Amino acid sequence: MTRKRLVWSVIPLVLVLFFGCPKKPAEAPPPPPEVEATPTPPPAEDVEEPMAPEPEDEVEVDPLDSENLQEVNTEAVRQGFVANVYFDFDKSNLRDEAREALTGNARWLRQHPEFLLTIAGHCDERGTNEYNLALGERRANTAKDYLTSLGVEASRLQTISYGEERPVCTQSDEACWQRNRRAHMLITGRR
């Protein structure tokens, strides 16, 4: 055989080796056996979780409307109401700063005519109990009279004297005594 013939006889063999015989098409897998299927519910629509009700606009409650009179007194002081006015030793006349404080209190009380006020007169520890009770009463009445002169109805004001019985300070020195010589104002009710 000649060389040329040999090459020509090997070429189909090489072609068959590289490209191979055409393959049979793959058979489709057999369908799955039919099983009686239970009907599936239709897909649920997107259901939103029920939302908590939106909070209504929170209305701020005015502390002056509280049934708790301690809250009312705290708010009154926050608004500028002065709880204590002070007196000189053995005196029941008003100092200038006491008049200023009572003027502001009268303005506040006229703006809030629903409140009733108790004015308690206090003294320092010096003097007899009887004398201090009488002095405390004069101090409370002086504050009451000044408030009524500024337009606060007298029927809204009551007085009491504690004399030296309810000190805010118990040391025996002038700074402490000064704190105890006072007329203390407290909102004690509504009308």
C-alpha positions as CSV (number, residue, x, y, z in Angstrom):
1,M,0.0,0.0,0.0
2,T,1.1,3.2,-0.7
3,R,1.5,5.9,1.7
4,K,-1.2,8.0,0.2
5,R,-3.7,5.2,0.5
6,L,-2.8,4.6,4.0
7,V,-3.4,8.2,5.0
8,W,-6.7,8.1,3.3
9,S,-7.8,5.0,5.1
10,V,-6.7,6.3,8.5
11,I,-8.5,9.7,8.2
12,P,-12.0,8.2,8.5
13,L,-10.8,6.2,11.5
14,V,-9.5,9.4,13.1
15,L,-12.7,11.2,12.4
16,V,-14.7,8.5,13.9
17,L,-12.5,8.6,17.0
18,F,-12.7,12.3,17.5
19,F,-16.3,12.9,16.6
20,G,-17.7,9.5,17.3
21,C,-20.9,8.1,16.0
22,P,-23.9,10.2,16.2
23,K,-25.6,9.5,19.5
24,K,-29.1,8.4,19.9
25,P,-31.3,11.1,21.3
26,A,-31.8,10.7,25.0
27,E,-35.1,9.2,25.9
28,A,-37.4,11.4,28.0
29,P,-37.8,10.2,31.5
30,P,-41.1,8.5,32.0
31,P,-43.8,10.7,33.5
32,P,-44.2,10.3,37.3
33,P,-46.9,7.9,38.2
34,E,-50.2,9.6,38.6
35,V,-51.2,10.0,42.2
36,E,-54.5,11.3,43.2
37,A,-53.6,14.7,44.5
38,T,-55.6,16.5,47.2
39,P,-56.6,19.9,46.0
40,T,-54.3,22.6,47.2
41,P,-55.9,25.7,48.4
42,P,-55.2,28.7,46.2
43,P,-52.2,30.7,47.3
44,A,-53.2,33.1,50.1
45,E,-53.3,36.6,49.1
46,D,-50.9,38.8,50.9
47,V,-52.8,39.3,54.1
48,E,-51.5,42.0,56.3
49,E,-51.3,41.4,60.0
50,P,-53.9,43.4,61.8
51,M,-52.1,46.5,63.1
52,A,-52.6,47.9,66.5
53,P,-54.9,50.8,66.4
54,E,-53.0,54.0,65.9
55,P,-52.7,55.9,69.1
56,E,-54.9,58.9,69.1
57,D,-53.1,62.1,69.3
58,E,-52.1,62.1,72.9
59,V,-53.7,65.0,74.5
60,E,-51.4,66.5,77.1
61,V,-53.2,66.5,80.4
62,D,-52.9,69.8,82.3
63,P,-51.4,69.0,85.7
64,L,-53.7,71.7,87.1
65,D,-56.6,69.5,86.2
66,S,-55.3,66.6,88.3
67,E,-57.3,65.4,91.2
68,N,-54.0,65.1,93.1
69,L,-53.5,68.4,94.8
70,Q,-49.8,67.8,95.3
71,E,-49.4,67.7,91.5
72,V,-51.5,70.9,91.3
73,N,-49.3,72.7,93.9
74,T,-46.1,71.5,92.1
75,E,-47.4,72.8,88.8
76,A,-48.5,76.1,90.3
77,V,-45.0,76.6,91.7
78,R,-43.5,75.7,88.3
79,Q,-45.7,78.4,86.8
80,G,-44.4,81.0,89.3
81,F,-46.7,80.7,92.3
82,V,-44.7,81.4,95.4
83,A,-45.4,79.0,98.3
84,N,-43.7,80.9,101.1
85,V,-43.4,84.6,102.0
86,Y,-41.1,85.4,104.9
87,F,-41.3,87.8,107.9
88,D,-38.8,89.6,110.2
89,F,-38.4,88.5,113.8
90,D,-41.5,89.1,115.9
91,K,-43.2,90.9,113.0
92,S,-46.3,90.3,110.9
93,N,-46.0,93.2,108.4
94,L,-45.0,92.3,104.8
95,R,-41.5,93.0,103.4
96,D,-41.2,94.3,99.9
97,E,-40.2,90.8,98.5
98,A,-43.2,89.3,100.2
99,R,-45.5,91.9,98.5
100,E,-44.0,91.1,95.1
101,A,-44.5,87.4,95.7
102,L,-48.1,87.9,96.8
103,T,-48.8,90.1,93.9
104,G,-47.7,87.3,91.5
105,N,-49.8,84.8,93.5
106,A,-52.8,87.0,93.3
107,R,-52.4,87.3,89.5
108,W,-52.1,83.5,89.3
109,L,-55.2,82.9,91.6
110,R,-57.3,85.4,89.5
111,Q,-56.4,83.4,86.4
112,H,-57.4,80.1,88.2
113,P,-60.6,81.0,90.1
114,E,-61.4,77.3,90.7
115,F,-58.8,76.9,93.4
116,L,-59.1,77.3,97.1
117,L,-56.0,78.4,99.1
118,T,-55.0,77.8,102.7
119,I,-52.4,80.2,104.2
120,A,-50.5,78.8,107.2
121,G,-48.7,81.1,109.6
122,H,-45.4,79.9,111.1
123,C,-42.9,81.2,113.6
124,D,-39.4,80.3,114.8
125,E,-38.9,78.5,118.1
126,R,-38.3,81.6,120.2
127,G,-41.3,82.8,122.3
128,T,-44.0,80.9,124.1
129,N,-46.3,78.5,122.2
130,E,-49.3,80.8,122.8
131,Y,-47.4,83.9,121.6
132,N,-46.2,82.1,118.5
133,L,-49.7,80.8,117.6
134,A,-51.0,84.3,117.8
135,L,-48.1,85.7,115.7
136,G,-48.5,82.9,113.1
137,E,-52.2,83.8,112.9
138,R,-51.4,87.5,112.3
139,R,-48.9,86.5,109.6
140,A,-51.4,84.3,107.8
141,N,-54.1,87.0,108.0
142,T,-51.7,89.7,106.7
143,A,-51.0,87.6,103.6
144,K,-54.7,86.9,103.2
145,D,-55.6,90.6,103.5
146,Y,-53.0,91.5,100.9
147,L,-54.3,88.9,98.5
148,T,-57.9,90.1,98.9
149,S,-56.8,93.7,98.4
150,L,-55.4,92.5,95.0
151,G,-58.7,91.0,93.9
152,V,-58.7,87.5,95.2
153,E,-62.1,86.6,96.7
154,A,-61.8,86.2,100.5
155,S,-64.2,83.2,100.3
156,R,-61.4,81.3,98.5
157,L,-58.9,81.9,101.3
158,Q,-58.6,80.3,104.7
159,T,-55.9,80.7,107.4
160,I,-54.4,78.6,110.1
161,S,-51.6,79.1,112.5
162,Y,-49.1,76.4,113.4
163,G,-46.9,78.8,115.5
164,E,-43.6,77.0,116.0
165,E,-45.0,73.5,115.6
166,R,-44.0,72.8,112.0
167,P,-40.5,74.1,111.4
168,V,-38.8,73.5,108.0
169,C,-35.5,73.8,109.8
170,T,-34.5,72.7,113.3
171,Q,-31.1,74.3,113.9
172,S,-30.9,77.1,116.5
173,D,-29.4,79.9,114.4
174,E,-30.7,83.0,112.5
175,A,-30.5,81.4,109.0
176,C,-32.8,78.6,110.2
177,W,-35.1,80.8,112.2
178,Q,-35.6,83.0,109.1
179,R,-36.8,80.0,107.1
180,N,-39.4,79.2,109.8
181,R,-40.9,82.7,110.0
182,R,-43.2,82.4,107.1
183,A,-46.7,82.3,105.7
184,H,-47.0,79.1,103.7
185,M,-49.6,79.0,100.8
186,L,-51.1,75.7,99.7
187,I,-53.8,75.0,97.2
188,T,-56.2,72.8,99.2
189,G,-59.2,72.3,97.0
190,R,-61.5,73.4,94.2
191,R,-64.8,75.1,94.2
